[in-house]
Every structure is written in structure tokens, then in C-alpha cells.
Amino acid sequence: MKGTEIIGNNFYFGGCDTVKLAKKYGTPLYVISEDYICERCKEVREDFLNKYENTRAVYAGKAFLTLEMCRIIEREGLGIDVVSGGEIYTVIKAGFPMEKVIFHGNNKTIDEIELAVKNNVGRIVVDNLYELDLLNSVAQAHGKKMKILFRITPGVDSHTHKYISTGQVDSKFGIPLKGNIINEAIKRAIDVSNVELMGFHFHVGSQLFDNSSHIKAVKTLVKLMNDMKEEVGFITKELNTGGGFGIYYVKGDTPKPLNYFTDAIMHTIQDECSKYGLSIPQVIIEPGRWIVGEAGITLYTIGSIKKIPGVRVYVGVDGGFPDNPRSALYDAKYEVVVANKMDKEKNNLVTIAGKCCESGDILRYDLKVPSLDTGDILVFKSTGAYHYSMASNYNKIPRPAVIMVKKGTDRLIVKRETYEDLLRNEL
Ligand SMILES: *Cc1c(COP(=O)(O)O)cnc(C)c1O
């Protein structure tokens, strides 16, 4: 894993000794490497934005969104996509340029739409006809014209966990390409006064190692561009191809460089557009996990060690389901190391258990480790995306702190929650 080193017996991340970080900030602790995020953003600029004209890249905020993350993404020159009023509020408070924000969601509420309209969110990706009318009337009430894309269900089955597969026909997301629904939607968008339809969006799924779903979806969408030009006279200016680029969690994962996806997307768009005689629209990508997933680790301290003779050794840590719901939700696997015993041989087999009152709160089965002691620090790798952002207070456990490391320096970006925080809204 990039940005990691072993010095003495200890595991270093972003130039920082993780054993010292655990002492300084307590555990569980999310540690995010700014250097790593910046490297990924640089790859986006060099291999996509600078390589192809008329392109844009937005970071999918739901992977990990804090004020400091917004500032980093702004400095790196990307936009941000948001999926809720809370995420819109976060980008506003960070002072993020709102014209570079894209608002998604399959059931945006009227309050969320109002917040987006009032704050001039750059693009609203409209999911359905109900939303089109709602948005138009809100925009009208505020005397604004909002630029929109339609989210299309491209009918592509991406081969990933069914909870993160989003492009198949039977999906809660987007407008299906069945019957005349999309023709009617486009006519309505052209008819009404307070939206301007710019083009289409799709997102086929997450954690993909293969570009075939993107290629298939792009072909479907360029055909749609051609059909809609012929049938309703609509010229597509923008095509947003979503995110979903996979990262490394465990052995067997085969992540690809960004350009494996983006070159395929761009070449397919160029080929298909020239086939139909269409001009090439602006192309947008929305990586989330790929930007921040491998940039994060979680530190835990080992407490109880329970040996059930002939059965299993359970090693209890001070976090679990509340800071990492992905283990229970997707049966997700992680690479794990013992931060203070990197030099020791791994001769023991253990199971890492979270501290929640749920049998399903197991962070890792059958892990090979050195001989463990209470107080050892465990590192779960690749926890930058969909961990802090998915964290809960189950069992009234306060959410961990988040720190940012950069070239050997560390700084707090989100404080650890207190018991008082847990009761803040209770009457
Ligand atoms: C979640 C999401 C993304 C980002 O997905 P990743 O797999 O994290 O890259 C992009 N676009 C939309 C619309 C999404 O819902």
C-alpha cells in the first residue's frame, strides 16, 4: 500500500507512526492521508482532465465528506457531488464554489430542493418526473433557471455486490429506457420555464474492476442521444458517466489505474458519436471510493482476548459496527496489521470482534497475526471511503475522531464525539 512504511516494529502511514497517533488521539481513530488524496486528484487531472478537452471531474462526497475534505477537493480543482440537504449544507459551510456542485438523489425532498435552488447548485440530476415538476416550481418561486441532467437507468448489470449495483433495469435510481418515458420527460423539461436540460447521467455501480459496464452504458447513452435528437430535437451537451472505479481491499482485488476506465469511456464516446454523426458532449466523471478509499485507515486498541479451546480465538477491539458497518452490510474484507508488532511472525489465527451487542459485529474472521496482547494497536486498511460517512451511534457509542496526516504531520479535522454530543437533541 502506498504511503506506508515500517520503521522499527511500527507501522507508519503518511509519514506518521500509527502507534503514536493512537496514543495521542485515542482509538478508534480514522486516519486519512492528504498526500494520498492529492496524488489521486493529480491522476484525475493528468490522465483525464488535461488529456481530454471539455471534461469535468467531481468527487462523490458521500464517500467521505467533511469541511476539510471540501477544502482539499477545491484546491485540487475537482467539483463535488452531493446526495442530501446535509451534504449541500456541508459544502456551503466549507465555502465551496456552488457552480461546481452536482446534486443527486432518487427522492429529494422539497426542503432539499429549495436549499439547492437558493444556493445555486451547479447541476441537479433529476431522477423522475415528479421531481422535475417539483424543481421547476421551486425554481420559479425563486426566479431562477436551474441546469439539470436526467439520470438514466442504462439497463446494465454490473458484477458487484447487489447493494452497490445501480444500473440494472430493476433499480430505484433514474428514468428507465422503457416505452416513451424519457421522450415525455425531455419534452416536459423543454416545455417548462425554469429548468434547462443539459444532458444525461448514469452510474452503473461501485467497486468495479472491469470497464465493460461503463462501455455498455456509454453505448446505450450515445444511442439515446441520437434517438432524442431525431425524435424530440434535443441536443445533448453533457454526459455524466458516474463513478464506481474499484480499489484494493484484500488479495485478489485487481484495481486498475483511472485511465483504464476513462480512456475506454472517452474512446467509446468518440467512436459512437462519430458513428451517429453527433458532436461530442462534455464528459463528467464522479469517482468517490477511488479518491479516498485507500487514503484512510482505522486504528483500534485490543481489549479482551478470549480463547475457546479447539474452536476460535476472539480478539475484542474498541470499535466495530458503529464505525465500520461495511463488514456487516456487504461482508467486506480488509487487510489488517498489528501496528506495534510489524517485525513479528504471524503464527496465530484469530477473529476480530467489534464491541456491539450483535453477533454479526465481527470485523474480520480468521486473521493471521503475531501473538497478541491487550493494548496492541490494530490497523484496518482501505477504510477512507464509506466508513466515517456511514458511521452510527449504535449502542450509544460516540463516533471516532478523524485526523489528517500529511508528510509526517498530523492534525485533527473532526473531534471525537462525547457522551454529551450523544444527548444533544434529547428532551
Ligand atoms: C455513489 C455514487 C458515485 C461514486 O461511487 P464510487 O463507487 O464511490 O466511485 C458517483 N455517482 C453517483 C450518482 C453515486 O451515487
The ligand as a MOL file (V3000), in Angstrom:
LIG
                    3D

  0  0  0     0  0            999 V3000
M  V30 BEGIN CTAB
M  V30 COUNTS 15 15 0 0 0
M  V30 BEGIN ATOM
M  V30 1 C -22.0020 6.7140 -5.0770 0
M  V30 2 C -22.0160 7.4590 -6.3410 0
M  V30 3 C -20.8250 7.7610 -7.0030 0
M  V30 4 C -19.4670 7.3210 -6.5040 0
M  V30 5 O -19.3350 5.9490 -6.4640 0
M  V30 6 P -17.8970 5.3230 -6.0940 0
M  V30 7 O -18.0990 3.8730 -6.2850 0
M  V30 8 O -17.6080 5.6950 -4.7020 0
M  V30 9 O -16.9310 5.8990 -7.0580 0
M  V30 10 C -20.8950 8.5170 -8.1450 0
M  V30 11 N -22.0780 8.9520 -8.6330 0
M  V30 12 C -23.2410 8.6590 -8.0260 0
M  V30 13 C -24.5080 9.1790 -8.5930 0
M  V30 14 C -23.2560 7.9020 -6.8750 0
M  V30 15 O -24.4190 7.6170 -6.2780 0
M  V30 END ATOM
M  V30 BEGIN BOND
M  V30 1 1 1 2
M  V30 2 1 2 3
M  V30 3 2 2 14
M  V30 4 1 3 4
M  V30 5 2 3 10
M  V30 6 1 4 5
M  V30 7 1 5 6
M  V30 8 2 6 7
M  V30 9 1 6 8
M  V30 10 1 6 9
M  V30 11 1 10 11
M  V30 12 2 11 12
M  V30 13 1 12 13
M  V30 14 1 12 14
M  V30 15 1 14 15
M  V30 END BOND
M  V30 END CTAB
M  END
